[in-house]
Amino acid sequence: MPARQRSEELGTRALVTLALLAVVGTIGSAAPDPVPEPPTFWTGPPSGPVPSTLHGGSVIHAKAVSSLLKRGQAVAIDVSNEQKRPEGLGTEVLWSPPPHAAIPGAHWFPGVGLGAIPPSLDHLFQRKLFELTGNRLDRPLVIYCHQRCWLSWNAARRAIGYGFRRVYWFPDGIEGWRAAGLATQSVSPALK
């Protein structure tokens, strides 16, 4: 084989090899590493990448949530945190939190999605879930907060720990609900 032909062939092979490596590199880096479920409750920052699974429960999305709620089968539980008074805002300034938008009919339990909660709040949340489900461990619970938020994952795990057998985690949260074109309503905290 003449030197020029060999050189062109090697050049072509090198280009093909580089192109394949670039494609493989792009494919490999396009999908983020999956987030594993922690062995217990998540105690890190509440916002960030979350797992795509919930051991002992089911992951659900907006249309399925809407269908469950329309049939009156499920209880929707919002575990978003309450908005706090802005730091540095003087006491002479009147402030009240903006209305809290939720899935219609949802019960809002701020604070129960943190990784560690006081025993009194844990008992209150458990008691409220039993009241809302009529003490039926098989009544579906749909637990949500915001996208990319661990609060709902923790609260769903907590409900599973209480013995509820049909816990649905809605990781798309209120943002996913709105993106699906579904209505919201303002709610107040239900922790009394």
LUMGU-235064 format. One record per residue (C-alpha): x, y, z; residue in three letters; residue number from 1. Coordinates in steps of 0.001 Angstrom, whole numbers. Example, Ala and Ser with C-alpha at 12.3 -4.5 7.8 and 13.67 -1.06 7.14 Angstrom:
r u:12300, v:-4500, w:7800, res:ALA, n:1
r u:13670, v:-1060, w:7140, res:SER, n:2
//
This chain:
r u:0, v:0, w:0, res:MET, n:1
r u:1474, v:3377, w:-969, res:PRO, n:2
r u:2440, v:5689, w:1895, res:ALA, n:3
r u:-33, v:8372, w:865, res:ARG, n:4
r u:-2978, v:5904, w:802, res:GLN, n:5
r u:-1916, v:4481, w:4183, res:ARG, n:6
r u:-1712, v:7999, w:5634, res:SER, n:7
r u:-5189, v:8889, w:4336, res:GLU, n:8
r u:-6626, v:5631, w:5701, res:GLU, n:9
r u:-5048, v:6226, w:9118, res:LEU, n:10
r u:-6361, v:9788, w:9096, res:GLY, n:11
r u:-9877, v:8582, w:8289, res:THR, n:12
r u:-9722, v:5948, w:11034, res:ARG, n:13
r u:-8522, v:8553, w:13524, res:ALA, n:14
r u:-11385, v:10883, w:12627, res:LEU, n:15
r u:-13949, v:8081, w:12933, res:VAL, n:16
r u:-12461, v:7031, w:16287, res:THR, n:17
r u:-12561, v:10619, w:17590, res:LEU, n:18
r u:-16147, v:11046, w:16414, res:ALA, n:19
r u:-17193, v:7815, w:18159, res:LEU, n:20
r u:-15443, v:8865, w:21369, res:LEU, n:21
r u:-17187, v:12240, w:21232, res:ALA, n:22
r u:-20596, v:10570, w:20796, res:VAL, n:23
r u:-19947, v:8081, w:23599, res:VAL, n:24
r u:-18707, v:10895, w:25844, res:GLY, n:25
r u:-21794, v:12959, w:25103, res:THR, n:26
r u:-24141, v:10051, w:25760, res:ILE, n:27
r u:-22360, v:9179, w:28982, res:GLY, n:28
r u:-22473, v:12724, w:30306, res:SER, n:29
r u:-25990, v:13590, w:29136, res:ALA, n:30
r u:-27783, v:11645, w:31856, res:ALA, n:31
r u:-26999, v:12693, w:35419, res:PRO, n:32
r u:-26059, v:10038, w:37912, res:ASP, n:33
r u:-29189, v:8703, w:39585, res:PRO, n:34
r u:-29668, v:9868, w:43163, res:VAL, n:35
r u:-29803, v:6864, w:45492, res:PRO, n:36
r u:-32366, v:6696, w:48266, res:GLU, n:37
r u:-30716, v:7394, w:51609, res:PRO, n:38
r u:-30993, v:4653, w:54250, res:PRO, n:39
r u:-33014, v:6958, w:56520, res:THR, n:40
r u:-34476, v:10448, w:56194, res:PHE, n:41
r u:-32601, v:13041, w:54122, res:TRP, n:42
r u:-31077, v:15647, w:56432, res:THR, n:43
r u:-29171, v:17665, w:53840, res:GLY, n:44
r u:-30428, v:20742, w:52008, res:PRO, n:45
r u:-34128, v:20378, w:51168, res:PRO, n:46
r u:-33696, v:21534, w:47557, res:SER, n:47
r u:-31662, v:19592, w:45013, res:GLY, n:48
r u:-31665, v:16396, w:43012, res:PRO, n:49
r u:-33919, v:13716, w:44500, res:VAL, n:50
r u:-34240, v:9963, w:43906, res:PRO, n:51
r u:-36602, v:8673, w:41254, res:SER, n:52
r u:-37917, v:6006, w:43631, res:THR, n:53
r u:-39433, v:5625, w:47091, res:LEU, n:54
r u:-38971, v:2234, w:48727, res:HIS, n:55
r u:-42324, v:1050, w:50053, res:GLY, n:56
r u:-44246, v:3671, w:48075, res:GLY, n:57
r u:-45000, v:4659, w:44506, res:SER, n:58
r u:-43947, v:7603, w:42384, res:VAL, n:59
r u:-46892, v:9336, w:40712, res:ILE, n:60
r u:-47299, v:12230, w:38273, res:HIS, n:61
r u:-49860, v:15002, w:37758, res:ALA, n:62
r u:-52453, v:13267, w:35568, res:LYS, n:63
r u:-52552, v:10192, w:37809, res:ALA, n:64
r u:-52799, v:12398, w:40915, res:VAL, n:65
r u:-55693, v:14289, w:39346, res:SER, n:66
r u:-57442, v:11028, w:38482, res:SER, n:67
r u:-57072, v:9632, w:42023, res:LEU, n:68
r u:-58373, v:12848, w:43557, res:LEU, n:69
r u:-61333, v:13105, w:41154, res:LYS, n:70
r u:-62429, v:9602, w:42165, res:ARG, n:71
r u:-62265, v:10670, w:45819, res:GLY, n:72
r u:-59900, v:7847, w:46632, res:GLN, n:73
r u:-56848, v:9743, w:47836, res:ALA, n:74
r u:-55922, v:12317, w:50440, res:VAL, n:75
r u:-53525, v:15009, w:49174, res:ALA, n:76
r u:-50867, v:16118, w:51649, res:ILE, n:77
r u:-48761, v:19236, w:51013, res:ASP, n:78
r u:-45600, v:19350, w:53141, res:VAL, n:79
r u:-44077, v:22589, w:51824, res:SER, n:80
r u:-42473, v:24800, w:54429, res:ASN, n:81
r u:-44147, v:28020, w:55492, res:GLU, n:82
r u:-42716, v:31266, w:54210, res:GLN, n:83
r u:-40891, v:33103, w:56976, res:LYS, n:84
r u:-40870, v:36806, w:57656, res:ARG, n:85
r u:-37952, v:38298, w:55682, res:PRO, n:86
r u:-34858, v:38947, w:57798, res:GLU, n:87
r u:-34177, v:42586, w:58507, res:GLY, n:88
r u:-37808, v:43592, w:58097, res:LEU, n:89
r u:-38521, v:45826, w:61066, res:GLY, n:90
r u:-41327, v:45027, w:63472, res:THR, n:91
r u:-43008, v:48308, w:62551, res:GLU, n:92
r u:-43638, v:46908, w:59050, res:VAL, n:93
r u:-46776, v:44838, w:58706, res:LEU, n:94
r u:-46065, v:41549, w:56961, res:TRP, n:95
r u:-48114, v:38501, w:56234, res:SER, n:96
r u:-47077, v:35542, w:54107, res:PRO, n:97
r u:-48479, v:35346, w:50594, res:PRO, n:98
r u:-51331, v:32873, w:50026, res:PRO, n:99
r u:-50126, v:29284, w:49841, res:HIS, n:100
r u:-51183, v:27652, w:46555, res:ALA, n:101
r u:-51987, v:23956, w:46829, res:ALA, n:102
r u:-53718, v:21148, w:44998, res:ILE, n:103
r u:-57459, v:21609, w:45608, res:PRO, n:104
r u:-58523, v:19724, w:48724, res:GLY, n:105
r u:-54938, v:19264, w:49966, res:ALA, n:106
r u:-54087, v:19431, w:53648, res:HIS, n:107
r u:-50953, v:21485, w:54374, res:TRP, n:108
r u:-48533, v:20260, w:57038, res:PHE, n:109
r u:-45441, v:22496, w:57035, res:PRO, n:110
r u:-42380, v:21177, w:58856, res:GLY, n:111
r u:-43174, v:17457, w:58666, res:VAL, n:112
r u:-40857, v:16891, w:55698, res:GLY, n:113
r u:-37656, v:17864, w:57450, res:LEU, n:114
r u:-35179, v:15062, w:58065, res:GLY, n:115
r u:-35433, v:15392, w:61833, res:ALA, n:116
r u:-38627, v:16650, w:63438, res:ILE, n:117
r u:-39596, v:16979, w:67104, res:PRO, n:118
r u:-41491, v:13971, w:68507, res:PRO, n:119
r u:-44538, v:16178, w:69162, res:SER, n:120
r u:-44743, v:17139, w:65457, res:LEU, n:121
r u:-44174, v:13518, w:64431, res:ASP, n:122
r u:-47072, v:12368, w:66638, res:HIS, n:123
r u:-49297, v:15198, w:65404, res:LEU, n:124
r u:-48600, v:14363, w:61751, res:PHE, n:125
r u:-49277, v:10679, w:62369, res:GLN, n:126
r u:-52534, v:11454, w:64220, res:ARG, n:127
r u:-53693, v:13796, w:61437, res:LYS, n:128
r u:-52975, v:11208, w:58724, res:LEU, n:129
r u:-55010, v:8613, w:60614, res:PHE, n:130
r u:-57874, v:11103, w:61024, res:GLU, n:131
r u:-57831, v:12108, w:57338, res:LEU, n:132
r u:-57836, v:8486, w:56163, res:THR, n:133
r u:-60470, v:7283, w:58634, res:GLY, n:134
r u:-57806, v:5047, w:60225, res:ASN, n:135
r u:-57514, v:3125, w:56947, res:ARG, n:136
r u:-53929, v:2168, w:56228, res:LEU, n:137
r u:-54918, v:1249, w:52659, res:ASP, n:138
r u:-56359, v:4712, w:51828, res:ARG, n:139
r u:-54088, v:6350, w:49234, res:PRO, n:140
r u:-51993, v:9287, w:50377, res:LEU, n:141
r u:-50482, v:11640, w:47777, res:VAL, n:142
r u:-47605, v:13543, w:49343, res:ILE, n:143
r u:-45946, v:16477, w:47606, res:TYR, n:144
r u:-44241, v:19846, w:47991, res:CYS, n:145
r u:-42043, v:21324, w:45224, res:HIS, n:146
r u:-39924, v:20010, w:42359, res:GLN, n:147
r u:-36466, v:18850, w:43344, res:ARG, n:148
r u:-37394, v:18956, w:47028, res:CYS, n:149
r u:-36661, v:16329, w:49662, res:TRP, n:150
r u:-39450, v:17434, w:52031, res:LEU, n:151
r u:-42103, v:15339, w:50285, res:SER, n:152
r u:-39774, v:12349, w:49996, res:TRP, n:153
r u:-39110, v:12460, w:53755, res:ASN, n:154
r u:-42789, v:12921, w:54619, res:ALA, n:155
r u:-43801, v:10046, w:52318, res:ALA, n:156
r u:-41178, v:7840, w:53948, res:ARG, n:157
r u:-42532, v:8903, w:57342, res:ARG, n:158
r u:-46098, v:7898, w:56299, res:ALA, n:159
r u:-44799, v:4507, w:55141, res:ILE, n:160
r u:-43173, v:4140, w:58567, res:GLY, n:161
r u:-46575, v:4797, w:60195, res:TYR, n:162
r u:-47877, v:1754, w:58341, res:GLY, n:163
r u:-49679, v:3340, w:55381, res:PHE, n:164
r u:-49581, v:912, w:52484, res:ARG, n:165
r u:-50593, v:3136, w:49556, res:ARG, n:166
r u:-48266, v:6114, w:49733, res:VAL, n:167
r u:-47796, v:8021, w:46484, res:TYR, n:168
r u:-44911, v:10457, w:46207, res:TRP, n:169
r u:-45528, v:13274, w:43724, res:PHE, n:170
r u:-41979, v:14591, w:43106, res:PRO, n:171
r u:-43083, v:17115, w:40464, res:ASP, n:172
r u:-44797, v:19055, w:43236, res:GLY, n:173
r u:-47008, v:22077, w:42844, res:ILE, n:174
r u:-44900, v:23237, w:39882, res:GLU, n:175
r u:-45632, v:19985, w:38036, res:GLY, n:176
r u:-49300, v:20310, w:38912, res:TRP, n:177
r u:-49443, v:23816, w:37447, res:ARG, n:178
r u:-47408, v:22780, w:34382, res:ALA, n:179
r u:-50093, v:20168, w:33677, res:ALA, n:180
r u:-52625, v:23019, w:33515, res:GLY, n:181
r u:-54388, v:22040, w:36744, res:LEU, n:182
r u:-56001, v:24537, w:39134, res:ALA, n:183
r u:-54766, v:25408, w:42612, res:THR, n:184
r u:-56401, v:26817, w:45705, res:GLN, n:185
r u:-55107, v:28749, w:48712, res:SER, n:186
r u:-54826, v:26760, w:51938, res:VAL, n:187
r u:-53801, v:27400, w:55541, res:SER, n:188
r u:-51653, v:25109, w:57692, res:PRO, n:189
r u:-53575, v:22146, w:59113, res:ALA, n:190
r u:-51434, v:21525, w:62188, res:LEU, n:191
r u:-53850, v:22060, w:65078, res:LYS, n:192
//
